[in-house]
Amino acid sequence: MNELNLTELQFSEKDVKNFVNSSLDVEEGSILFIDNHDNNKLDKYVDESLKKKAKLVITSLNCSLSDDRVIKAKNYNEILHESYSYICDDYESKKYFGITGTDGKTTTGSYLKELLGPESLFIGTNEDVLFSEITNEKHLTSPKLFNILKLLGRSDFKKYKNIILEASSHALDQDRFNGIKFNTSGFTNLSQDHLDYHTNIENYFNSKLKLFSSQLSNKYVYIDNKWGNKISENTSIPSFKISSDTQGDLQILDKKTYPKTILKIKIDEKIYDFELDIVGPNFYQNFLLAFSMAYYSKIKNVDQIIENASNLKNPKGRFDLIDFKTNKIIVDYAHTPESISKIIDYVNPYFMKVVVLFGAGGNRDKDKRKLMGNASQLADSVIVTNDNPRDEDPIQISNDVLNGCDLSKTTVILDRKEAITSAINELKENSVLLVLGKGHEMYQEINNSQIPFNDNDFINETIGGLI
């Protein structure tokens, strides 16, 4: 078949409920929309789906299989986009917000959700439970748009009008957002990450840059830094800069970031003051990015946004503060060289001793490991442990990290529970322990198995027996 229109197929309401976008989700009676540039992979997925008794497979001309249940369309991408209005009939009327950058996407998105109010939904790293009933695919920072809209099409999600999405470099590179237009997008920062996929920092940047094209966004807000300014130089859609200098569209006049965040800002010639119960390295920038995105979206007036700001809290696993005697324990998702150095640098002025505990993920950007080790050396004491080794040798991963460490102040304890317990026992007076890398995660990936484990839960259980 050359051209196809879905209305020709006259789907019933039951059929629409059985729409899926992965062979992993196919059950008897499913209607699968699928394509892949690799013809062999596509044929494999289609064949698997037919064996699972799919009612219909709609695919592209890349598929070479012949079957009465397989419809091949020259205009497959148009058909896929047409399916969106079936699974979520009001998706085009919703307001979308995209946030990209290496660090701070989850924190910014969490703040933006609160600033825009209860009609808002944030979908990102922390929200894997949302899709447990939608797809059997492994949770992605940025899920497929098909699955996002399938979620939004459910009756209990119809109330959400503002949809905030973490836009990962992988998702942007793979054009996962094609089919929607972001009202306002935001950029946090860029540093080394995911180079196992992108191979170099320029490719990584260019993937992020896609979000700020006229095809995907109406306008965007960015933080005044090297890569934010580079985006501004390479895009033509309206942009707004957050900066301490007078050229900023949102100008930071004054700030204090510990033990509370206190800000004085100027925007559109008006001055606003904030005192917020949020704290963490550059979290004031995440707040200002979220505030600016809300402000320039024009969905809420500034008084409503400011009122909503009074109740802001950090998202789970982002600079979670735990009191232990005269010390603090902080759980944070920091897992890049830059985020590790920033969080250590942030706490250094306030404590007599800084202990940092972290590991590096397996089957991921190996060049990053030595740099992570190097970044940790700002601390007084370092413990290298397991993060998610996956199917890599944990000893090899730790050795890669140690290449960037001063061995005289670095200890390797691969068992994360044992490492955390040892680190807590090391705390004396007015010290801080930074437990980094996993944040909100509820399991460790070891030998391709998911072992239940959460840093916060284990720490609170451990110190409960020590106080």
N, C-alpha and C positions, 0 to 999 in steps of 0.2 A: 504494500500500500504506500502511496506517495504522501498524500496529505490526509490528515484525520482531524475530525472535530468530535470532542467527547459526547456532545449531545446526540450524535448519531447512534451511540451505543445504548442510550436510554437506561441509565443506571437507576436501580431502585434505592431506597433509603438504606436497605440492608447491604446492598453492594458498596455504597459509599463508606459505611462503617468498616468494610473489609478492605479498603484501600491501604496498601503498604508500599514502602519504598526500599525494602531490603529483602533479600531471599531469607535472611534470618528470621523475619517476621511472618513468613508465609505459613498459613494453615489451610486446611481444606476450605475452599470457597473464597480464598483471598484474591484480590485483584492487584497485581504487582506492577508498579511503574519502575522501570530499571534501565540503566544504560551504563556503559563503560567503554573507554577508548581502547582497552585491551580486549580484542575480540574473543580470545580464548577464555578469559575470566567471565566475560558476559555470557558466553554460551554455557559455561559451567553453572553460573548462578541461575540462568533460565531453566536449565535441565533439572537442577535441584528443586526448583519451585514447581515444575510440572510433576515431579515425582511426589511432592507433598500435596498434590491435587489442587493446585491453584486453579481458580475458575478462569482467569484470564491473565496474560502477561502482555503489557504494553511496553514496547521497547523501540530501539532505533534500527536503522538499516545495518548497524554494526553486527547485529545478531545473525548467525548463519543457520540456526535451527529452524526447521519447518514443523509446524503443528497447528491444528485447528484453533488451539487456545492462544497462540502467539500472534500478536498484531504488531507489525513493524511499520513505524511511521517516519517519514522523511523529516517531519516537523516535530520530532519527539520533544524538544525543549519547550516548544509552545504548548504541547499537550500536557507536559508536567506542570507548567504554570497554570494552565486551565484547570487542572485538578485541585489547585489551591482553593478556588472558590467553592468547590464541592465540600472539602473537609473543614473549611472555615468561611462561611458565607459573608462575614463582615470584615475579613482581614484587611481589605483595602482602606477601610475607614479608621483603622487604629493608627496611633502615633508611635513611630519606632525611633529608638535611640541606640546608637552603636558606640561602643567604647573599645579602643584598642591601645596597645602599648605593651611593653615588656612587664612592668610591675604596676600595680595599683588599679587594675581593671575591676577586680571584685570589690575593692573598697569603694571606688568611685560609683560603681553601679548600685551598690547597697545604699549609699548615701542618696543617690538620685531617686531611687525608688521611694525613700521616705520623704524627700523634698516635694515630689509630685503627688504624694498622697495615696489613699487606699485603692484607687482605680489603677494602680501601677503594679507591674510584675517584672521582676528581674530574673533573667535566665543567664547563668554563668557557671563558673567552676564549682560552686557550692551546691548547685541545684540538681544534682544527679537523680535524687529521689522523684523529681517531677516526671521523669520520663520512664520510670520503671514499668508503667502500664502501657506505655506508648510504643516502645521498641525494645527488642532484645540486643540491639547494637550497644557496644560499650559506650559509656557516656563520654561525650566530647565537650570541651570548653564551650564550643559553639556548635550545638546540634544542627542537623540538617534542617533547612527551612520547612521542608515537608512535615517533619515531626514536630517542629515548633507550632506550626499552624494546626496540626492535628490536635495538639494539646489545647490550643486556644479555641478550637471548635467545640470542645466539650462544654456541656451546659454549665458546669460549675466554674468555668474559666471565662465565660462570656462577659463578666463584669469588668474585666481588665481592658482598659482603653489605651494605656501607655505601656509599651513593651520595650524593656531595656535589655540589650543583648551585649554580652562580651563578644567582641569580634576578634577571634584568634587569627594569627598569621596564616595558619593552615586553612582555616575556613575561607579567608579572603583569597588566598592563592587558588583554592579549589572552587571559587565562585559560588559558595554555598548560600549567599544572601541574594542572589539574582532572583528578582520577583517582588521585592519590596523596596521602598525608598525611605531612608532615615530622615526624620524631621531635623534632628540635630545630632551630630556625632562629636566624639571627643578623643583627644590624644594625650596620653600621660607622658611616656618617655620611651627610650629605646636603649637596650644594652645587650650584651651577648646572651643568646638563648636560642634553642632550636636549630642550631647550625648543622645538626645531623640531617635535618630536612632541607634547609635553605642553602647550605654549603658555605655561604658568606654573608656578612652583615648587610651588604647592599641588596642582595636578593630578599633578605629578611625585611629590610626597610621598604622595598618596592611592593612587597605583599601588603604591608600595613598601609602604604600609600593608596592602595585601591579603594579603601573606605572613603577617601576624601575626593572621589571623582563625582562628576555631575550625575553619573549613572546610579550611584548608590546614596548620595547625601545631598540635602538641600543647603546645608551650612555646617560649620564645625567650630569647636573651641579647642585651643591648644595651650599647653604650658610653655612658657618662654625657656626653651633649652635648644641645644644644637639640632636635634632631630625634629623638634616641633617647628623650628624656624625653617628647616629644610623642606618640610611639608608645605609650609606657606609659600615657599619659593616655587614649588612644583604643582600647585593647584590654582584653580581660577574661581572656585565657588566662594561665597562669602565666609570670612573667618574672623574669629575674635581671640585675641591674645591675653593670657593671664601673665602679668609681669609686675615686678617692683618698680620698673622705670615708667616714666611719664607716657611712653608710647603704648602701654597696655590698655586694652579696652576695659579690662578689670585691673585696676592698679592696687597693689598691696601696699598700704601706707605703714602698717605696723603689725607685728606678729609676736606671739609667745606660744611655744608648743609643748610645754611640760610644767606642771602636772595636768594642766588643762590647755585647750587651744583657745587663745584670745587673738582676735583679728580685727583690724580696721581696714576697710577697703573702700575704693571709689569706683563707681560704675555709672555711666551716663550722667556725670557731674554731681552725683549724689553720694554721700558717705554713709556707710553702714558699719555697725559694731557687732561682733559676735563673741560670745563666751560659750564654748562647746565642751561637752563631756566626751570628746574623742581625743585620742593621743596616739602618737606613733611617728616614725620617720616619714616626713613629707606628707603626712595625712592631711595637713592643712591644704596642700596642693590638691589632693584628691577631693576634699570638700569644695574648694573653690572651682574645680572643674565641674563637679556635679551642680553646684549652685549656678554657674554660668550657663551650663546646658539647659537647666530648668528655666533660667531667666530669659535666655535668647530664644527658647522654644515658643514663648508667648502663651503657653498653655495655662499657666498660673500667674497671678500678679505677684509682685515682689513681696507684699505683706504676707500673702499666704505661704510663700516659700520660706520666709524668715520664721514664721510661726512653726512650720513643720521642722525647721532646723533645730529647734530647742530640744527635741527628743532624740537626736541622733546618737547612735551607738556604733562601735566598731562591729563589722561582721565577724562571725565566728572564725577563729583561727587567724585573725589579723590583730596582732599586738594584744593578745589576751593576757591581762595582768593577774597574777596570783600572788597573794601575800604569804610569806613564810618567815615567821619570826621577824627579824629586822631586815629581811631580804625581800627581793621580788623575783618571781619566775615569770618569764614572758614566753608564750607560745606564739610563733609566727610562721607564716607560709614562705618566708624568704628562702629562695632556692637558686638565685642567680648571684654571680660575684658582686654586682653592684648593690643588690638589695641586702646582702650579708654585710658588706662594708658600711652601708648607710645605717642599718639598725644598730650596729656596734658603735659607730660614731655618735649616734643619737643618744644612747644611754650613758656613754662614757663620762660626761660631766657630772652625773648625778650619783655615781656609785664608786666605792673604794676599789671594788674588784669586779671585772666582767668575765664571766665564764660563758663560752659559747659551745653548743653541741649541735652537730649537723652531719649529714651524709650527702652523697650524690646519687642520683637515680641511675639504675642500670638501663642499658639499651637506649641511651640518649646521648646527646652532645658530649663526647668524651673530652674534647678540648677545654670544656668549661671547668673540669674538675680541679686542675692545678690552679686556675684563677680563683675558684671558690676557696681553696686552701689558703692562697695568698691573701684573700680578702679577710679571712678569719683572724689573721695575725694582729689585727688591731685590738683583739681581746687579750686579757692577761693569761687566760688558760683556755685550751682548746681540747675538745673531745670529738673525735671522728667516729661515727657510728653508721649503722645501716639506715638508709632512707627507704627506697623501694628498689632493691637490687634486681628485681625481676628474675631473668634467667642468667644474669651475669655472675661471675665469681665476686662475692663481697670483698675478699682480700685484695683482688686486683683493683676494684673501685677505690678502696681506701688507700692503696698505694698510689694511685693516680692523684688523689687529693693531697697526700703527704708530700708530693713533689713541690707543692707550693707552701709548705709549712716549716716553721722553726720546730724541729723535733724536740728541743729542750723543754718546750711548754705544751707539747701536743701528745695526747694519749689516744690510742685506738681501742675502743670497746665495741665490738660489732653488734652484740645483742642490745637492742635499743632500750629495753627495760633496765638491764644492768647498767647501761651507760647513764640513763637519767637518774637512777638511784645513786650512782657514784657521784654524779655532778651535784645533786642536792646535798649530799653529805659533805661536799667540798665548800659549801657556802658558810661564811663566818658572820661578820658584821657588815651591814650595809653593802651587801654584794648583790649582783643580779646574774641570773642564769637565763641565757637565751636558748630556747629549744626550737630549732629552726628546720624548715623544709617541708613539714607535713601539715601544719596548721589544722584545718577542719577535717582532714581525712580520717576515715573510720577503720582503715585497714592498712596492712603492709603487703606489698606484692613481693613474694619470695618464691623462687622456683615456679613462677607462673601460678601460684596459689594466692588467694586473698585471705590473709590472716587477720582477724579482728584486732584492731589496736588503735587507740586514739591518745595522743600526747596529753591533752587536757585531763581526760578521765584517769589515766595512769598516774599523773602527777598528783592530782587531788586525792587519789586513793593512797599514794605513798606518803604524802605529807600528813595525811590524817592519822597515820600511825606514828608520826615523829613529834607532833606538837604536844 
